[in-house]
Amino acid sequence: MSWLPGISIRRCGVTWTRSLASTRAWRSFRRWAEVAATIPYGRFADPNEVAQVAIFLASQRAEYVVGQTFMSTVATC
C-alpha cells in the first residue's frame, strides 16, 4: 500500500559518527573511549560507512524496502 504512488520511505538512523564536530564535542580522549566502549564494534562509525547505507537506501537495489529504518545504535549487545 502506498499513500503517495512512486514514493517509498526509507531512513538511516545514525549513531555516533567520527567527524570534526564529534571530535570537538568529545575533547577528552578518555570520555571518547568510554562512549566507544558502549558501541558493539567498540568504535564510532566512519562517515563513509553511514554514506554507504544511505547510498543503498537511495538505490534501485532497495526498491523492495519500504517503511524501514536501518539503525546503527550505540547500545551494547
Backbone as a ProteinNet text record, in pm:
[ID]
protein_1_A
[PRIMARY]
MSWLPGISIRRCGVTWTRSLASTRAWRSFRRWAEVAATIPYGRFADPNEVAQVAIFLASQRAEYVVGQTFMSTVATC
[TERTIARY]
83.1	0	88	54.9	131.3	35.9	60.7	-21.9	12.4	137.5	184.2	249.2	179.7	234.4	374.4	463.7	600.6	694.8	644.7	730.6	741.8	862.9	890.8	966.6	935.4	1002.2	1106.6	1230.7	1342.8	1426.2	1479.8	1551.4	1675.9	1776.7	1901.8	1913.7	1908.7	1923.8	2071.9	2130.6	2276.2	2314.8	2421	2476.7	2589.8	2669.8	2787.6	2876.4	2911.9	2994.1	3119.1	3231.6	3358.6	3359.6	3369.8	3370.3	3439.2	3458.6	3518.9	3431.7	3301.4	3208.8	3212.3	3213	3214.7	3349.7	3455.1	3587.3	3590.3	3532.3	3526.4	3437.7	3327.8	3234.6	3295.3	3377.9	3438.8	3587.6	3619.2	3759.3	3841.6	3780.6	3851.9	3861.9	3982.3	4000.8	3947.8	3962.6	3913.5	3762.4	3690.4	3544.5	3506.6	3580.8	3559.1	3570.4	3673.3	3694.7	3583.3	3535	3425.1	3299	3267.3	3148.7	3168.6	3285.4	3314.2	3302.6	3334	3326.4	3181.6	3084	2943.1	2888.8	2966.4	2924.3	2970.1	2882.6	2920.7	3053.1	3083.6	3210.9	3326	3294.7	3399	3459	3388.6	3439.4	3322.7	3350.2	3249.3	3239.1	3124.1	3106.1	3191.2	3236.8	3308.1	3203.6	3218.1	3119.6	3096.2	3198.2	3182.1	3091	3093.8	3005.1	2859	2833.7	2698.3	2654.9	2745.4	2714.3	2678.2	2745.3	2715.4	2573.7	2526.9	2388	2292.1	2320.2	2234	2230.4	2344.5	2351.3	2268.2	2279.8	2199.6	2050.2	2008.8	1866.2	1811.5	1897.3	1854.2	1861.8	1917.3	1939.4	1821.8	1826.1	1726.5	1735.3	1851.5	1867.1	1777.7	1735.9	1647.7	1502.1	1472.3	1338.9	1227.6	1254.1	1151.8	1148.4	1239.2	1243.2	1150.7	1048.7	951.2	922.8	922	884	978.9	1107	1205.4	1307.2	1360.8	1472.1	1588.9	1699.5	1820.8	1895.1	1896.6	1954.3	2097.3	2178.2	2308.5	2307.1	2310	2287.9	2413	2408	2519.8	2492.6	2389.4	2356.5	2450.3	2476.9	2559.2	2472.9	2533.7	2460.6	2456.6
-117.2	0	124.2	220.3	343.8	461.8	553.7	673.3	768.3	766.5	850.5	760	727.9	636	678.2	581.4	606.2	656.8	677.6	726.5	620.3	583.1	487.3	559.2	525.8	588.2	491	535.5	459	556.9	510	602.3	535.6	615.1	569.2	632.7	551.1	600.6	595.4	710.9	720	728.4	659.9	661.4	763.6	756.3	841.9	818.4	927.1	919.1	1002.9	947.8	1019	1132.7	1254.4	1371.5	1485.7	1595.6	1712.2	1760.3	1761.9	1807.1	1714.9	1583.4	1491.7	1497	1520.3	1532.6	1653.8	1762.8	1883.9	1861.3	1788.8	1763.8	1673.2	1580.6	1485.1	1514.6	1631	1673.9	1581.2	1524.7	1434.9	1295.6	1251.5	1117.9	1010.1	1028	927.8	911.3	1021.7	1015	953.4	987.6	931.9	779.6	730.1	585.9	520.6	589.9	536	517.6	616.2	607	499.3	496.6	396.8	254.9	237.5	105.2	55.2	144.5	102.9	62.7	85.1	52.6	-89.7	-174.4	-314.1	-330.7	-245.1	-257	-190.8	-121.8	-61.1	65.5	125.8	248.1	326.7	453	537.1	498.4	524.6	495	589.3	539.8	621.2	685.5	812.7	875.6	797.6	732.4	652.7	533	475.4	362.8	407.5	522.7	577.5	611.4	668.7	705.6	583.3	471.4	350.3	301.1	311.5	273.5	368.3	498.3	596.9	575.1	544.4	519.1	396.1	291.1	171.4	203.8	275	305.3	392.8	472.8	559	489.1	368.4	299.3	209.9	164	69.1	-64.7	-95.4	-222.3	-227.5	-111.8	-107.1	-87	-115.8	-92.2	-158.8	-276	-351.2	-316.6	-231	-187.7	-67.6	-81.6	25.5	43.1	167	197	141.1	138.3	81.5	185.8	166.5	246.4	151.9	177.4	99.2	166.6	102	162.6	115.7	209.7	177.3	245.5	168.8	225	214	283.6	280.2	185.6	106.8	12.7	-106.8	-161.4	-281.7	-403.4	-507.9	-631.3	-720.5
0	0	0	-80.8	-86.6	-82.5	8.6	15.6	-97.8	-138.6	-248.2	-351.4	-458.2	-558.4	-603.9	-606.2	-651.1	-543.6	-421.5	-313.2	-204.9	-172.5	-65.9	44.7	167.5	280.6	334.5	335	391	471.7	583.2	670.9	727.2	746.7	806.3	944	1049.2	1186.1	1222.8	1239.1	1255.7	1402.5	1436.7	1570.8	1577.9	1682	1693.4	1571.7	1507.3	1387	1406	1363.9	1374.4	1272.8	1323.1	1235.8	1308.8	1240.5	1303.7	1419	1398.1	1502.6	1624.1	1602.8	1716.9	1788.8	1715	1776.7	1869	1823.9	1907.8	2029.9	2011.6	2121.5	2228.3	2188.1	2280.4	2293.9	2343.2	2354.1	2442.7	2542.3	2633.2	2571	2540.1	2480.5	2572.8	2702.6	2796.7	2782.4	2776.5	2762.5	2628.4	2523.6	2389.1	2396.7	2463.5	2476.4	2558	2661.1	2741.9	2657.6	2576.5	2491.3	2384.4	2322.2	2218.8	2274.9	2401.1	2463.7	2473.4	2464.9	2471.2	2335.1	2230.4	2094.3	2062.7	2008.7	1983.5	1908.4	1810.7	1738.1	1813	1923	2004.3	1944.8	1848.4	1785.7	1727.1	1699.4	1635.4	1488.5	1428.1	1286.1	1202	1089.5	992.8	900.8	864.6	776.2	647	594.2	471.9	494.3	614.1	644.7	644.7	703.1	704.4	561.9	484.8	346.4	263.1	285	208.5	234.1	358.2	389.7	318.8	323.6	258.1	107	48.3	-95.7	-131.7	-50.6	-74.7	-68.8	35.7	52.1	-60.3	-121.2	-231.8	-367.4	-369.9	-496.7	-536.8	-659.2	-709.5	-636.4	-579.1	-506.1	-382.5	-331.3	-214.2	-254.8	-379.3	-435	-353.5	-299.2	-227.6	-78.7	-33.7	105.9	121	203.9	221.9	370.4	415.7	553.3	656.7	627.6	718.4	761.1	881.5	930.7	954.6	891	912.8	1026.8	1142.2	1263	1286.4	1325.8	1383.4	1518.1	1623.4	1757.7	1843.1	1955.1	2048	2164.3	2154.6	2261.7	2259.6	2375.8	2383.3	2357.9	2306	2276.9	2399.9
[MASK]
+++++++++++++++++++++++++++++++++++++++++++++++++++++++++++++++++++++++++++++

